[in-house]
């Protein structure tokens, strides 16, 4: 197994709107779609689409969304042995609002994701030990995230932590045990309390995390590209210019693709470049997982920039 994604799944309820209604106001919206999402599942799908062997550890409810979520993961070739149902609970859902400028606002109802517990990590230990990388986010209980980090450290498995959605309760002692810490600008701002309006400010904020001992801080900056900071080095990867239609799930697509290339050859800069291109392609279509390009589409896209 290449990658273990331990995290969330959601059912995306996507409304495409002209503008947000005011209090008490009812507006007609031009379009609506239902899709499979959740930060963990999105990252798993992105890695699987690139060709990685992925296992997904997550929880679904016992509602009408559950079987569809499991089937969707399986359709991408993802191992769902440890994707299990929680009785009497709804699956996680994410109402998403996408405006005319392709910017999104998202609410999440965690549902069954709240029941992914530390003991689930230990129950899956034998399969987890076969993985080359563990990928984590924060839409599941923090104690489960901490146990997954510990498990990675115990068995020499590198860990990627995507601190999304950002939480000031995140324990720095556990973050220091991760190999790659990947926030976006807004998450970086929440976690550091510092402004992130320019690349200089982003670098300053991210540097405080490096100074605290985090090995690799990778900040995704949307149209401004990506910044990778280590103790003595800083790299910036420029974005690819595309016509953005829907940015939902772009950050997740980046992490999934990055994880794939990191496991494939260990070249971090190349992995960052490919992941930046993958995320750029993802925003040219509506939806979340359904907007993610295939390996062939990514290859063709990269040829235009070679």
C-alpha positions in Angstrom: 0.0 0.0 0.0 1.4 3.4 -0.9 -0.7 5.9 1.0 -3.1 5.8 4.0 -5.5 8.7 4.2 -7.0 8.8 7.7 -9.7 11.4 7.7 -13.1 12.7 6.7 -15.6 12.1 4.0 -18.5 14.5 3.2 -21.4 14.7 0.8 -21.0 18.0 -1.0 -24.2 19.9 -1.5 -23.0 22.6 -4.0 -25.1 25.7 -4.8 -23.9 27.9 -7.6 -25.1 31.4 -6.7 -25.0 34.9 -8.1 -24.7 36.4 -4.6 -25.3 35.4 -1.0 -28.8 36.3 0.3 -29.2 38.8 3.0 -31.0 38.0 6.3 -34.6 37.1 5.5 -34.0 37.2 1.8 -34.8 34.4 -0.7 -32.9 34.3 -3.9 -33.0 31.9 -6.9 -29.7 30.2 -7.6 -28.8 29.1 -11.2 -27.4 25.6 -10.5 -27.0 22.8 -7.9 -25.0 19.6 -7.7 -24.5 16.8 -5.3 -21.0 15.2 -5.1 -18.7 13.2 -2.9 -16.2 15.2 -1.0 -14.6 15.7 2.4 -11.0 16.7 2.8 -9.8 13.2 3.5 -11.8 11.5 0.7 -10.8 14.2 -1.8 -7.1 13.7 -1.0 -7.5 10.0 -1.3 -9.2 10.3 -4.7 -6.6 12.7 -6.0 -3.7 10.3 -5.1 -5.6 7.3 -6.5 -6.3 9.1 -9.8 -2.6 9.6 -10.2 -2.0 5.9 -9.7 -1.2 5.4 -6.0 -2.5 2.5 -4.1 -4.6 4.2 -1.4 -6.4 3.0 1.7 -9.1 5.2 3.2 -9.8 5.1 6.9 -13.1 7.0 7.6 -16.6 6.7 9.0 -19.9 7.0 7.3 -23.4 7.1 8.8 -26.3 4.7 8.2 -28.2 7.1 5.9 -28.9 7.2 2.2 -25.5 8.8 1.5 -23.4 6.0 3.2 -23.3 3.3 0.5 -22.8 5.8 -2.3 -19.8 7.2 -0.5 -18.2 3.8 -0.1 -19.0 2.9 -3.7 -17.5 6.1 -4.9 -14.2 5.4 -3.1 -14.1 1.9 -4.5 -14.8 3.2 -8.0 -11.5 5.0 -7.8 -9.7 1.9 -6.7 -9.4 2.9 -3.1 -9.2 0.2 -0.4 -12.3 0.7 1.9 -11.7 -2.1 4.4 -11.5 0.5 7.1 -14.3 2.7 5.8 -17.1 1.7 8.2 -20.6 2.7 9.1 -21.8 4.2 12.4 -25.4 3.3 13.2 -27.9 5.9 14.2 -25.7 8.7 12.8 -25.8 10.8 9.6 -22.9 10.9 7.2 -20.9 14.1 7.0 -22.3 16.8 4.7 -20.9 20.0 3.4 -23.2 22.7 2.0 -21.1 24.7 -0.4 -21.8 28.1 -2.0 -19.9 29.1 -5.1 -20.3 32.6 -6.4 -19.7 34.1 -9.9 -16.1 34.7 -9.2 -15.6 31.0 -8.4 -15.0 31.8 -4.7 -16.6 29.4 -2.3 -18.0 29.4 1.2 -18.4 26.1 3.0 -20.2 24.7 6.0 -19.4 21.3 7.4 -21.5 19.0 9.5 -19.1 16.3 10.6 -21.7 13.6 11.3 -20.1 10.1 11.5 -16.6 11.6 11.0 -16.7 12.5 14.7 -16.7 8.7 15.5 -13.3 8.0 13.9 -11.4 7.2 17.1 -7.8 6.5 18.2 -8.7 2.8 18.7 -9.6 2.6 15.0 -5.9 3.4 14.2 -4.8 0.4 16.3 -7.4 -1.9 14.9 -6.0 -1.2 11.4 -2.4 -1.5 12.5 -1.3 -4.4 10.3 -2.5 -2.8 7.1 -1.3 0.7 8.1 2.2 -0.7 8.7 2.4 -1.6 4.9 1.9 2.1 3.9 4.7 4.4 2.8 2.9 7.6 3.8 0.1 8.7 6.2 -2.0 11.8 5.2 -4.1 13.6 7.8 -6.5 16.6 8.1 -8.6 18.1 11.0 -12.2 17.1 10.1 -11.9 14.2 12.6 -11.2 14.3 16.3 -7.8 15.7 17.2 -7.1 12.7 19.5 -7.4 10.5 16.4 -5.0 12.7 14.5 -2.5 12.6 17.3 -2.7 8.8 17.5 -2.1 8.5 13.7 1.0 10.8 14.1 2.3 8.6 16.9 1.7 5.5 14.8 3.6 6.9 11.9 6.5 7.8 14.2 6.5 4.4 15.9 6.7 2.6 12.5 8.9 5.0 10.6 6.1 6.1 8.2 6.3 9.8 7.1 3.3 11.9 7.9 1.6 14.8 6.1 -0.7 17.0 8.2 -3.1 19.4 6.5 -4.4 21.6 9.3 -7.8 22.1 7.8 -10.1 23.4 9.0 -7.6 25.3 11.2 -7.8 24.9 14.9 -6.0 26.9 17.6 -6.4 23.8 19.8 -3.9 21.9 17.6 -1.0 20.7 19.8 2.3 21.9 18.4 4.1 19.0 20.1 2.3 16.7 17.6 2.8 19.0 14.7 6.6 18.8 15.3 6.4 15.1 14.8 5.0 15.5 11.3 7.2 15.5 8.2 5.2 17.9 6.1 2.8 20.6 7.5 0.6 22.0 4.7 -1.7 24.9 5.5 -3.2 27.4 3.1 -2.9 31.2 3.7 -6.1 31.5 5.8 -5.1 28.5 7.9 -1.6 30.0 8.4 -3.1 33.2 9.5 -5.4 31.5 12.1 -2.6 29.3 13.4 0.0 32.1 13.7 -2.1 35.2 14.3 0.0 37.0 11.7 -1.1 38.8 8.5 -0.8 36.9 5.2 -1.7 39.6 2.6 1.6 39.4 0.7 4.2 36.7 0.0 6.5 38.5 2.3 4.0 38.3 5.1 3.3 34.6 4.3 7.0 33.9 4.5 7.3 35.7 7.8 4.3 33.8 9.3 5.5 30.4 8.0 9.0 31.1 9.2 7.7 31.3 12.8 6.5 27.7 12.5 9.8 26.6 11.1 11.6 28.4 13.9 9.5 26.3 16.4 10.9 23.1 14.8 8.5 22.0 12.1 10.6 20.3 9.4 8.8 21.3 6.3 6.1 24.0 6.0 4.3 24.1 2.7 1.9 27.0 2.2 -0.6 26.8 -0.6 -1.4 30.3 -1.8 -4.0 29.8 -4.6 -3.2 32.0 -7.6 0.1 33.1 -6.0 1.5 29.5 -6.1 3.1 27.5 -3.3 5.9 28.3 -0.8 8.0 25.6 0.8 10.1 26.6 3.9 12.7 24.6 5.7 15.2 25.7 8.4 17.7 27.1 5.9 15.9 27.2 2.6 12.8 28.7 1.0 11.4 27.7 -2.4 8.5 29.3 -4.3 6.6 27.5 -7.0 4.6 29.7 -9.3 1.0 29.0 -10.1 -0.3 27.9 -13.5 -2.5 30.4 -15.2 -6.0 29.0 -15.9 -9.6 30.1 -16.2 -10.9 29.3 -12.7 -14.5 28.0 -12.7 -14.8 26.4 -9.2 -12.0 26.4 -6.6 -13.8 23.9 -4.3 -11.5 21.1 -3.3 -8.4 22.5 -5.0 -6.3 22.4 -1.8 -7.2 18.8 -1.3 -6.3 17.9 -4.9 -2.9 19.5 -4.3 -2.2 17.4 -1.2 -3.4 14.2 -2.8 -1.2 14.7 -5.9 1.7 15.9 -3.8 1.4 12.7 -1.7 1.5 10.5 -4.8 4.6 12.1 -6.3 6.3 12.2 -2.9 5.9 8.4 -2.5 6.7 7.8 -6.1 10.2 9.3 -6.3 10.8 11.4 -3.2 11.6 14.6 -5.2 9.8 17.3 -3.1 10.2 20.1 -5.6 8.9 18.0 -8.5 6.0 16.8 -6.4 5.1 20.4 -5.5 5.3 21.4 -9.2 3.0 18.5 -10.3 0.6 19.1 -7.4 0.4 22.8 -8.3 -0.5 21.9 -11.9 -3.0 19.3 -10.8 -4.8 21.8 -8.5 -4.8 24.4 -11.4 -6.5 21.9 -13.7 -9.0 21.0 -10.9 -10.4 24.6 -10.8 -11.2 24.7 -14.5 -14.3 22.4 -13.9 -17.2 22.5 -11.6 -17.4 20.1 -8.6 -14.8 18.6 -6.3 -13.6 15.1 -7.0 -15.2 15.0 -10.4 -13.1 18.0 -11.4 -9.8 16.3 -10.7 -7.8 15.5 -13.8 -6.6 12.1 -14.8 -2.9 11.2 -15.0 -3.0 11.5 -18.8 -4.7 14.9 -18.6 -2.0 16.2 -16.2 0.7 14.8 -18.5 -0.7 16.7 -21.5 -1.1 19.9 -19.4 2.5 19.8 -18.3 3.7 19.4 -21.9 2.3 22.8 -22.7 4.6 24.3 -20.1 7.7 22.3 -21.0 
